[in-house]
Amino acid sequence: MLDHLTIHVSNLEASKAWYGAALKPLGVRIIKEVPEGKACGFGSTFPSFWIAESCLLGGGAAGGGAGGGGGDGRRQAHFAFQAPSRAKVREFYAAALAAGGQGNGAPGFRPQYHPMYYGAFALDPDGYNVEAVKHMPEGLAEWFGLVVRMLRAALQQLLAAVPGLAPLLAPVVKQEPAAAAAAEPEAAKPPKGSGKAD
């Protein structure tokens, strides 16, 4: 059900150090950092608990998860729900707005998080930033494209580690399979005003 939760802090570095020390005995560590969003995600295998610096209700950037709400200066919490498909992300967004919510980031890809990250953000009646997100590829072509990209990245790492292999495998690395190109996500860049700097 819940995909991730974000709380906002006044000092990212101080909170990062505190949570890093406090959660270490539980096997929780920093999994992902988003420097441009002044945020980092903790977890054991997936970043499910996030901290982000200084986002106040009504004081954040317009759209896409950075702020919004009643403007009373309270620190905002952000939470995201897993969606089974991109269509359901779009349905969530439409339903949230129809129920009186405010749009805070239209449905779309957020490649700054990872290539298949597809989410939508809406503010609830109290200004909390609620998200629906779909992480995984959809359809055989996208799965195939993801596998090809992972294999090519691994091959490039191997070539970097063993320079003598480069002349032998360079044509393989440079070649971009047509199927992989066709499997790129439907949106190359995120919608205007989108992001998860929760």
Sequence and secondary structure as in RCSB ss.txt:
>XXXX:A:sequence
MLDHLTIHVSNLEASKAWYGAALKPLGVRIIKEVPEGKACGFGSTFPSFWIAESCLLGGGAAGGGAGGGGGDGRR
QAHFAFQAPSRAKVREFYAAALAAGGQGNGAPGFRPQYHPMYYGAFALDPDGYNVEAVKHMPEGLAEWFGLVVRM
LRAALQQLLAAVPGLAPLLAPVVKQEPAAAAAAEPEAAKPPKGSGKAD
>XXXX:A:secstr
 EEEEEEEES HHHHHHHHHHHHGGGT EEEEEEGGGTEEEEESSS  EEEEE  BTT S SSTTS  S  S  B
 EEEEEE SSHHHHHHHHHHHHHTT EEEEEEEE TTT TT EEEEEE TT  EEEEEE S  SHHHHHHHHHHH
HHHHHHHHHHH GGGHHHHHHHHH   HHHHHTS S SS  TT     
